[in-house]
Amino acid sequence: MERFTVEQLLVVDFVEHVRRRPALYFLAEQGSPELPTEVLRAVARDALHRRDGRHGQIGVEIGSDLSFTVESDQHPSSDQRERILPRFFGSLLDMFDMRRWAPSAAAALSVRTVVEIWLDGHGYRQELVGTAPTGVREEFSAPEPFGTRTTFHLDPSFCGPGEAIARALRPDELHGETCKERLSPTVFPIHDLRPETTEPVSE
């Protein structure tokens, strides 16, 4: 039997692990034309499913072939006094619940990510490169009692030339077939702002 020593162990941080093995997170390898769509699907599914197992309200906006925004009424992780809890490596990415890995994994494949969260009238905005904040969080007027909005600009050098988020996506394609929650609808708006698309894909 082969024996391993401590010197043979390689510790890989989260970002490096996602970029080395994206299929473990998004079911598509680097270079696959499906990767941008699978990243969007994972983030949308994460936003749609609340911690209590029910469906929330979300909206998806596709800004370009490799950029998209997902907004949801997901309640940010907070303590009993409604204060924002410490988040993923000092950023506003919510990974307090380890099941909510999708936004952080998507940021690991992005050259720029803008995270906005709001809670109890207080809004916070932060820009990231990968998962690392580029500066301190900024405050803004919160549009709703609580929610999140995150915009991802996927790394074109990682995705490869010609890759793009699929067009004419439907909510059921982003939702996933394995969801056990059937009591609430999976319909939500998907707005595609790319050229040649003049109307929302779905409402």
Secondary structure, DSSP 8 states (H G I E B T S, - for coil): -----GGG-----HHHHHHH-THHHHS--TT-TTHHHHHHHHHHHHHHB-TTSSB--EEEEEEETTEEEEEE-----B-TT--B---GGGSS---SSTT--HHHHHHHTEEEEEEEEEETTEEEEEEEETTEESS--EEEE-SSSEEEEEEEEE-HHHH-TT----SS--HHHHH-TT----SS-----EEE-STT--S-SB-
